[in-house]
Amino acid sequence: MAISTRLGGGEGRRHQPSLLQRHQGRWRNNRFPKLKFSGSRKSFGYVIIILAFIALLPPIFFHFKLRRLHQTQLKKCGWLNDPPLVCAHGGDSINAFPNTMAAYHLALRSKVDCLEIDVSRSKDGVLFALHDRDLQRISGNSTSKVGHLSMKEIKELAVHHQYAQDFHNHTVPTIEDALMLVSSSVRQVILDAKVGPPSYEKGLAKDILAVVERLQCQNCLIWAKSDNLARDVIKLKSNVTVNQLGCFYIMELIVLELIGCLIHG
């Protein structure tokens, strides 16, 4: 009985942890304590996401803003890649009298892209490169109209200009003469049709188109400020380019767009 009691007591002591073991177990448990911050971690994650979004928002905003601005500039200023033509109104009307052969020669010498020719019809139906305003300057009569003069009377007009001494032909040319000189030397010819008495628009489109087709002027553009004349031209020849806008209005748009592109481009 005594032996079994000692053995049993020994086994009991062998299974009980010693003081050192209990101390080591406590140290292990306290070494890596379990942090219970599940709620705080979630809030911290939200804060990081919000801060990242705030940091990315300005670059994204400015990227699309600049892209939109660039597209607007391309739309407004893209025509600079194909700039407007340099067009001589009535030829070189500074150094020669407008719409004379001298003015056209000087303009061609300056290598212009385009020539504008005023088209008026005489009393007997001949088309001349002449404007009522210029006729009044030549004749000294402020009420003169091209449509009130015959071809003979217009051809007898004496045109003088102090700077155009190199050219002796200062007579007023017919549209046919003017086109024969300039049409093959410029990119565009603008025929600015003037409607006046006595016939006004009647048959004017047909007369202009007859000259254009006879000379095969492929780069002629008919400028019609009269709606009736524009309709007549289109009705007779649908493939001919007709423009109904005023020259000064178009030039104002070009200048305004050019200034805008130079400032913002």
BELRA-V714606 format. One record per backbone hydrogen bond with DSSP energy under -1.0 kcal/mol. NH is the residue of the N-H (numbers start at 1). CO is the residue of the C=O. Records with the same first field share a line. If there is no record, write none. Layout:
NH = CO, CO
//
This chain:
5 = 1
6 = 2
7 = 3
8 = 4
9 = 5
10 = 6
11 = 7
12 = 8
13 = 9
14 = 10
15 = 11
22 = 18
23 = 19
24 = 20
25 = 21
26 = 22
27 = 23
28 = 24
29 = 25
30 = 26
31 = 27
32 = 28
41 = 37
42 = 38
43 = 39
44 = 40
45 = 41
46 = 42
47 = 43
48 = 44
49 = 45
50 = 46
51 = 47
52 = 48
53 = 49
54 = 50
55 = 51
56 = 52
57 = 53
60 = 56
61 = 57
62 = 58
63 = 59
64 = 60
65 = 61
66 = 62
67 = 63
68 = 64
69 = 65
70 = 66
71 = 67
72 = 68
73 = 69
74 = 70
75 = 71
76 = 72
77 = 73
78 = 74
80 = 77
81 = 78
82 = 79
88 = 114
90 = 116
91 = 88
92 = 103
93 = 91
99 = 90
104 = 100
105 = 101
106 = 102
107 = 103
108 = 104
109 = 105
110 = 106
111 = 108
112 = 107
113 = 86
114 = 86
115 = 188
116 = 88
117 = 190
119 = 192
120 = 128
122 = 126
123 = 149
125 = 122
128 = 120
129 = 173
130 = 128
135 = 131
136 = 132
137 = 133
138 = 134
139 = 135
140 = 136
144 = 141
148 = 145
149 = 146
154 = 150
155 = 151
156 = 152
157 = 154
165 = 163
170 = 168
175 = 127
178 = 174
179 = 175
180 = 176
181 = 177
182 = 178
183 = 179
185 = 182
187 = 113
188 = 113
189 = 219
190 = 115
191 = 221
192 = 117
193 = 191, 223
194 = 119
200 = 196
202 = 199
204 = 201
207 = 203
208 = 204
209 = 205
210 = 206
211 = 207
212 = 208
213 = 209
214 = 210
215 = 211
217 = 212
218 = 216
221 = 189
222 = 241
223 = 191
224 = 243
230 = 226
231 = 227
232 = 228
233 = 229
234 = 230
235 = 231
236 = 232
237 = 233
240 = 237
243 = 222
250 = 246
251 = 247
252 = 248
253 = 249
254 = 250
255 = 251
256 = 252
257 = 253
258 = 254
259 = 255
260 = 256
261 = 257
262 = 258
263 = 259
264 = 260
265 = 261
//
